[in-house]
């Protein structure tokens, strides 16, 4: 495992494992999807989510994440804060789905970049499920690697995250003109509300 020629293997392992974990629909993916459909700050949101996942992966792979994961107080606080935020976001999405939605696209375009990134960061960093995927599971998978192979593993996981969020965000943006009908937007926001609410419920009932 020390030969440079073996580095592509842990890189591929990191890519495959992150790809398998990240495609499950959750709060983070739902938010990227909506921003893509709104065509609102797609690039910055994609970069923030991918970079956040990569940072958390690095923390897990190199063992630093154990400090957070091993603190019951930090874990519990994160769970309650995250659940409250996701429940609030679910309520907003449910209201958008219930009300007349003629201004949904304008609603997204009026949100400033700072507010959009703050929400994307909250959906990512306040969700303990993200820590489970990146810090705990990916960290455990790379525990037996040496330094060079840990770096390759983390790089592969980061590439998978970036590719997924780019495909999700820009793919949704490409489909936006075909999904601009009011009825479709109501279904999308109802779906997002359910995802956010379900994630909040899971945080409170692990």
C-alpha positions as CSV (number, residue, x, y, z in Angstrom):
1,X,0.0,0.0,0.0
2,X,3.0,2.3,0.0
3,X,3.8,2.3,-3.7
4,X,2.7,5.5,-5.6
5,X,1.0,3.2,-8.2
6,X,-1.5,2.1,-5.6
7,X,-2.7,5.6,-4.9
8,X,-5.5,5.5,-7.5
9,X,-7.2,2.6,-5.6
10,X,-7.9,4.6,-2.4
11,X,-8.9,7.6,-4.6
12,X,-11.4,5.4,-6.4
13,X,-12.6,4.0,-3.0
14,X,-13.1,7.5,-1.6
15,X,-15.0,8.5,-4.8
16,X,-17.3,5.4,-4.8
17,X,-18.0,5.6,-1.1
18,X,-18.9,9.3,-1.2
19,X,-21.0,8.8,-4.3
20,X,-22.9,6.0,-2.6
21,X,-23.6,8.1,0.5
22,X,-24.4,11.5,-1.1
23,X,-27.1,10.5,-3.6
24,X,-29.7,9.8,-0.9
25,X,-32.2,12.6,-0.9
26,X,-31.7,14.7,2.2
27,X,-31.9,18.3,3.3
28,X,-28.7,19.4,1.6
29,X,-29.6,17.8,-1.7
30,X,-33.1,19.2,-1.6
31,X,-31.8,22.7,-1.1
32,X,-29.3,22.4,-4.0
33,X,-32.1,21.1,-6.1
34,X,-34.4,24.0,-5.4
35,X,-31.6,26.6,-6.0
36,X,-30.9,24.9,-9.3
37,X,-34.5,25.0,-10.4
38,X,-34.7,28.7,-9.4
39,X,-31.4,29.3,-11.2
40,X,-30.4,31.3,-8.2
41,X,-26.7,31.4,-7.1
42,X,-26.2,27.9,-8.3
43,X,-22.4,28.0,-8.6
44,X,-21.7,29.4,-5.1
45,X,-24.2,26.9,-3.5
46,X,-22.6,24.0,-5.3
47,X,-19.1,25.1,-4.2
48,X,-20.1,25.7,-0.6
49,X,-21.8,22.3,-0.2
50,X,-18.9,20.4,-2.0
51,X,-16.3,22.3,0.0
52,X,-18.1,21.7,3.3
53,X,-18.4,18.0,2.6
54,X,-14.7,17.8,1.7
55,X,-13.6,19.7,4.8
56,X,-15.7,17.3,7.0
57,X,-14.3,14.3,5.1
58,X,-10.8,15.5,5.8
59,X,-11.6,15.9,9.4
60,X,-12.9,12.4,9.6
61,X,-10.2,10.8,7.5
62,X,-7.4,12.4,9.6
63,X,-9.2,11.7,12.9
64,X,-10.0,15.2,14.0
65,X,-13.7,14.7,13.7
66,X,-13.6,12.3,16.6
67,X,-13.4,15.3,18.9
68,X,-16.8,16.4,17.9
69,X,-18.3,13.0,17.5
70,X,-17.1,12.0,20.9
71,X,-18.8,15.0,22.7
72,X,-22.3,14.1,23.8
73,X,-23.0,17.8,24.6
74,X,-21.9,19.0,21.1
75,X,-23.8,16.2,19.4
76,X,-27.0,16.9,21.3
77,X,-26.9,20.6,20.8
78,X,-26.2,20.1,17.1
79,X,-29.2,17.7,16.9
80,X,-31.7,20.2,18.4
81,X,-30.5,23.2,16.6
82,X,-30.4,21.4,13.3
83,X,-33.9,19.9,13.9
84,X,-35.3,23.4,14.7
85,X,-33.8,25.0,11.6
86,X,-35.0,22.2,9.3
87,X,-38.5,22.3,10.8
88,X,-38.6,26.0,10.2
89,X,-37.5,25.6,6.6
90,X,-40.0,22.8,6.0
91,X,-42.8,25.1,7.3
92,X,-41.7,27.8,4.8
93,X,-41.6,25.3,1.9
94,X,-45.1,24.0,2.9
95,X,-46.5,27.5,2.9
96,X,-45.1,28.1,-0.6
97,X,-46.6,24.9,-1.8
98,X,-50.0,25.8,-0.3
99,X,-50.2,29.4,-1.4
100,X,-50.5,30.8,-4.9
101,X,-47.0,30.2,-6.4
102,X,-46.9,32.6,-9.3
103,X,-44.0,34.4,-7.7
104,X,-41.9,31.4,-6.7
105,X,-39.1,32.1,-9.2
106,X,-39.0,35.8,-8.3
107,X,-38.9,34.7,-4.6
108,X,-35.6,32.9,-5.3
109,X,-34.0,35.6,-7.3
110,X,-34.6,38.2,-4.6
111,X,-32.7,36.3,-1.9
112,X,-29.2,37.8,-1.7
113,X,-26.1,35.7,-2.1
114,X,-25.2,36.0,1.6
115,X,-28.6,34.8,2.7
116,X,-28.5,31.9,0.2
117,X,-25.1,30.8,1.3
118,X,-26.1,31.1,5.0
119,X,-29.0,28.8,4.4
120,X,-26.8,26.3,2.5
121,X,-24.3,26.3,5.3
122,X,-27.0,25.8,7.9
123,X,-28.5,22.9,5.9
124,X,-25.0,21.3,5.8
125,X,-23.3,22.1,9.1
126,X,-26.4,21.9,11.4
127,X,-27.3,18.4,10.1
128,X,-25.7,15.6,12.2
129,X,-26.5,13.2,9.3
130,X,-23.8,14.9,7.3
131,X,-21.3,14.3,10.0
132,X,-22.3,10.6,10.1
133,X,-21.6,10.2,6.4
134,X,-18.4,12.2,6.2
135,X,-16.7,12.3,9.6
136,X,-17.7,8.9,10.9
137,X,-18.3,6.5,8.0
138,X,-15.6,7.9,5.6
139,X,-13.2,8.4,8.5
140,X,-13.6,4.8,9.5
141,X,-13.2,3.5,6.0
142,X,-9.8,5.3,5.7
143,X,-8.6,4.5,9.2
144,X,-6.1,1.8,8.0
145,X,-4.5,3.9,5.3
146,X,-1.1,5.6,5.6
147,X,-0.9,9.4,5.0
148,X,-0.5,9.3,1.3
149,X,-3.5,7.0,0.8
150,X,-5.6,9.0,3.2
151,X,-5.0,12.0,1.1
152,X,-6.0,10.1,-2.0
153,X,-9.1,8.8,-0.4
154,X,-10.1,12.3,0.8
155,X,-9.5,13.7,-2.7
156,X,-11.6,11.0,-4.3
157,X,-14.5,11.7,-1.9
158,X,-14.2,15.4,-2.5
159,X,-14.3,14.9,-6.3
160,X,-17.5,12.8,-5.9
161,X,-19.1,15.5,-3.8
162,X,-18.3,18.2,-6.3
163,X,-19.4,16.2,-9.3
164,X,-22.7,15.3,-7.6
165,X,-23.7,18.8,-6.5
166,X,-22.7,20.3,-9.8
167,X,-24.8,17.7,-11.7
168,X,-27.7,18.2,-9.3
169,X,-27.6,22.0,-9.3
170,X,-26.9,22.6,-13.0
171,X,-29.0,19.7,-14.1
172,X,-32.0,21.2,-12.3
173,X,-31.1,24.6,-13.8
174,X,-31.2,23.1,-17.3
175,X,-34.6,21.5,-16.6
176,X,-36.0,24.7,-15.0
177,X,-37.7,26.1,-18.2
178,X,-39.7,22.8,-18.5
179,X,-40.7,22.8,-14.9
180,X,-41.8,26.4,-14.6
181,X,-45.5,25.6,-14.5
182,X,-47.1,26.6,-11.2
183,X,-48.4,23.1,-10.5
184,X,-44.9,21.6,-10.8
185,X,-43.5,24.2,-8.4
186,X,-46.1,23.3,-5.8
187,X,-45.2,19.7,-6.0
188,X,-41.5,20.5,-5.8
189,X,-41.9,22.7,-2.7
190,X,-44.2,20.1,-1.1
191,X,-41.5,17.5,-1.7
192,X,-38.8,19.7,-0.2
193,X,-41.1,20.4,2.8
194,X,-41.5,16.6,3.4
195,X,-37.7,16.0,3.0
196,X,-36.8,18.8,5.5
197,X,-39.5,17.7,8.0
198,X,-38.5,14.0,7.7
199,X,-34.9,14.9,8.4
200,X,-35.8,17.1,11.4
201,X,-37.9,14.2,12.8
202,X,-35.0,11.7,12.3
203,X,-32.7,14.1,14.2
204,X,-35.0,14.1,17.2
205,X,-35.6,10.4,17.0
206,X,-32.2,8.8,16.1
